[in-house]
Amino acid sequence: MIFGKKKQLVGLDIGSTAIKLVELKQLDKEGMRYRLVNVGVEPVPPESIVDGAIMDSFAVADAVRRLFEKTGAKAAKAAVAVSGNGVIIKKMLLPQMSMEELNESIRWEAEQYIPFEIDEVNLDYEIVSGEERQDGQMEVILAAAKKDVISEYTGVVVQAGKEPGVVDVAAFALQNTTELNYSVADEVTTALINIGAATTNINIMSGNRSLFWRDLSIGGNYYTNAIQKELNLSFEDAELLKRGGTVEGVSFESVIPILNSVSEDMVGEFLKTFEFFKATSQYTNIDRILVSGGSALVYGLEQVITDKVGFKVEIFNAFKSIEVNENMFDAQFINEISSMAATAVGLAMRKEM
């Protein structure tokens, strides 16, 4: 396909508390240079999405519609991401075979790796190493997503008057953004931690090669719920305090111990995941950590992770290598959403199939 022939998709990261939209223009043939065209964030009403399941499709679709109107994004097709309990990613070792043979056998092979009925999921797969292996096997990454989860997310796009072009896995979209923005040496093991409101995606890579994936059912809502409970506040006031805002009669200093306590618990879960990864692979260290997502900037979290792992973690900048026209976009706004937009940028790098 001639460069530029396929149209770029709008990246639409539909999260539990907010929807992030990113639209990019590809500037080179290799897909390593992009210009920001449109970007925006739109909140969704509380309880519209619970644990990754869309409970109020009308409210979510309405938020998508408002976001397109607010940003002026013109593309009719969007790329969306799924994650959580309805998504399974597995690395399989299979006997070396042709792509035709793999196409014929993948459903049978997948049944051994996924906990769902095979007819309930959509499958995708990619060979990551084949003929170069000397043991007669090949590594295949299998991604399986429940059809009803896919239908929920594509359905709200359609309700908003747009067309779903691609459904990606959140961990893979995050990896695309990482490869675009960060140079990672082959021998460096990097953990990507994307902290959403309800789900945290972890993707561990060696160089640019994914080794391990896990979605944890923890996220920024843990902070909000703890503040709400401890200080007897509304969800909205607790959410505001979590983000460093002010609420009458409550000092931010009174919130800090609550935030730190939740951060300690969350980081404990991250460390358990790292230990499991090291125990089940040949890798003994995590050399670098990049933290993204809507809760990456919660007060004190970066320091808690740094203290636990013994080296300074980095807050993800999704626009680090993207051309941003400062006459079109407010620099402060771009800086504020640079970690939140990581998945949306990876989705916006996708093109029509």
N, C-alpha and C positions, 0 to 999 in steps of 0.2 A: 504494500500500500504506500503510495507517495506521501511524503511528509506533509502533514497538515490536512490530508484528505478526511481522516476521521475526526469528528467533532469532539472537543473536550466536554466532559460532563461537569455539572455543578456537584461539588462535594457537600453532602447533607448528613451531618452527624446528629442523629436524633437521640438525645440523652434524656435522662429522667427529670431533669430540672430545666434544661435549656436545649435549644437546637442551634447548631453552629453551621453556617453556610460559608463556603469558600468557592470562588470561581477564579481559575487561572488561565493564562494564555501561554502555551508552550513556545519557546523562542529558539529551540535548536532541534536538530534531527534526533539526537540521542535521548531527549527527554530529561536533561539535567539542568536546564535553564528555564525559569518560568517568571512571568510577571503577574502580580496580583491584579485582578480585574474587579472583583467584588468580595466583600466579606461582611458578615453580620452575625449577631447573636440574638435570639428571641426566647424569652422564658416560656415554659409550658406550665399550666395550672398544676398545683399539687395533686398527687394521686392520679394524674393522667397516665403516667407510666409507672408501674410498680414492679420492681425486680426484673426489669427488661421487658415486661409484658405490657402492651398498650391497652389500657383500660377504657380510655375515652378517645376514640379515633377522631371524633369530630373536633375536639379541642386541640389535638395534636395537628391535624390537617389545617386547622385555622391558623395555628402558629406558623406552620410551613408557608402558608399563603401570605401571611403578613411579612414574613422574612423575605420572600421574593420581592414583594412590593417595596419594602423598606430599602433593600440593597439595590434594586433595579436590575437584578440578574435576569438575563434574557433567555438563557438556554432552557429548552423545553424538557430536557432529560437530566436526571439526577442519579448519582451513585450514593447508595446508603450502605451502612455497616450493621452487622448483627454480632452479638456476643452473649456471654452468660450461659445459663444451663441448657439452652436450646442449641448450642453450638459445640461441636467436638472437633478437635484437631489432633491427629495422630501421625507419628512417623512410623512407616511400615518398612520392614526389610522383606523383599520378595525376590524370588529367583529372577534373574535377568530375562526379559522377554521384550518383544516388539510392542510398540504403542497399540497396534491392532489387538494383540493378545491381551494387553492390559485393559483395554476398553471392554473386552468381552468378560474378563474375570473380576473386574474391580468391585462389582456389587457383592459377589461371593466373599471376596477378601475383606470388604468393609464390614460385613456382618459379624466378623470375629472381633472387631475393634470398637464398635459403637453400641451404646446401650439402648438404642431405639429400634423399632421395626424399620427395616430397610425401605419399605414403601412410604414411611412417614418423613423421609429426609430427602433433600437434594444433595448430591455429592459433587465434589470437585477434587482434583488431584493433580500433582505435579511430580515428575521425576527430578530429584535433586542430585543424585549421583548414580551412574550406571556402569558404562563400560570401563571407567577408570578403576573401579573396585576389582580387587584380585580374588575375591572369595566367591565369585559367581552370583552375587546378589546385587540388588539395586535398592536405593532408598527412595521411598515415595512418600510425599506429604499428602495426607488425606484430610479434607475438610468436609464435615457433614453438618448441615443446618436443618432444623425441623421446618417442614413446609409451612406449618401454621405460623411460626415466627416470621419467616420470610414474607408470608402473605400479609401479616399485620403491618410490617414496615413499608412494603411496596403499596399497600392499600391506602395509607395516609398520603403518600405521594400522589396517587391517582386522585384521591378526594380533593387534594389541593390544586388540581388542574394541571399537574405535571406528569411526566412519564418516567418510571424507573428504568434506568439504562443498565445498571450493574448493581448486584448485591455482593458486597465484599465482607470479609471477616475483619473485625476491628483491629485485631493484632497484626494482620498483614498490612492494613492501611497505615498503621503506625510505623511499621517497618519501612514502607515506601518513603514516608516523610523523613525518617532517620537517614536513609541512604542518600536522600537529596541534600540534607542539611549538614550532615556530620561525616567526617572522614574517620573511618575506624580501621585500624591495622588488623590484619588477618589473625594475629596471635592474641588480640585483645578480646576478652569476654565481657560483653555489655548487657546489662539488664535494663530493659525498657519497662517502666512502671507508669501506666496510664490510669489515673485515679478519677473515675467518674462519680456520679452521685450515689449509685447503687452497686456498681461493678468496677473492679480494678482488673485491667488487662496486664498480664506480665508476659513479656517476650524476651527470651535470653538468646543472644546472638554471639557467634564467634566471627569476628570481622563482619561481613554482610550476610552471613549464613545463619539462618534460624536453627536453634537447637532444641528449644523447649518453650511451651506455651501453657499458660494457665489463667483462667478467669476466676477471681475471688469475689465472693458475694459480700464485699465490704466497699465502702466508699465515703464520700463527703457527707451523706445523710447521717452517718454515725456521729459526726460532730454536731450537726443540727439537732438531732434527737437528744444527745447528751445535754446540750445547752438548754433545750426546751424543758427537759425533765428536772435538771438541777436548779434552774432559776425560775421555773414556772412561767415560761413565756410562750407566746404563740409561735407557730412554725415560722412565720414571716419574720418576726423579730429575732428569733434564734438564727435564722439564715443570714440576716443582716449583720449580726454580731460576729458570726463565723467569718464573714468576709471583711471584717475590720471596720464595719460601720458603727454608728452610735444609736443607742436606744435610751430614751429618757428614763432616768432612775437606775441605770445599769452601767457600771464602768467597765471598760474593756479589760482592765486588770483583773476583774473578778472572773472573766471568761478564760484567761490564759491557763490556769491549772486544769480546767476541763479540756481545753484543746490539747494540752500536753499529755493528759491521761489517755485520751482517745488515740493520739499519735503513737504513744508507746504500744498500745494494743495492736494497732494496724501494722506498725513496723515489725512487731513480733510475728505476724502472719507472713509478711514479706520474707523475713529471715527463714521461717520454716520452709517456704517455697524454695529459697536458695539452697537450703540444706538438702532438700529432697532432690533437687536438680544435681547437686554435686555427688550425692550418694548413688545416683542412677546413671551417671555418665563418667567419662574419663576426665572431666574438667574439675579442678580443685579450687578454683578461685573465681570470684566476680571482680573484675578489674575496674569497671566503670558503671555508673548508674545514672540514667537520664529519667527525670520525673516529669510527667506531663499530665494533662487533664484539668478539669475545672477545680479540683481541690489541691493541685500541686502547690499553690501559694498560701495554703492555710498557715497561719502564724505558728512558727516553731517546728513545723514538720520537717523541713529541709535539715534543720540542726539535729533533730532526733535521729533521722536516718544516718547522717554523717557520724554522729557519736557511736551508733551501733555498729556500723561497718568499718569505721576507722579511716575513712578517706572522704574527701569532699564530694558530695553528689552535685549534679548539674540540673538546673531547671531547664526544661526543653524550650527551645525557640523554634517554632514551626516556620517562621519567616526568615530564618537566618541567612539562607542563600537565595531567597526569592526577591526579585526586584519590586520594590514598593515605592510608588510615586507619592512623596510627602505632600504634594499639592492636592492630591486626591484623598488621602487617608490621614487621619489624625494620628500622629506618632505615639501619643500616650495611649490611645485606644488599641493600636496594634501591639504595643508592648504589654498591655494588660491581658490581651487574649492570646498571646503568642504560645503559651503552654496549653491553653484550652482548645486551640484549633488544630492540634497535632493530627487527630484522626481525620478531620474534615479536609486538611491539606492533602493527605494521602489519598483520599477519595477523589479529590478534584484533579489529581494526576491521571485518573483513569479516563479512557476514551470509549466511545461507542463500540460495542462488540461487532 
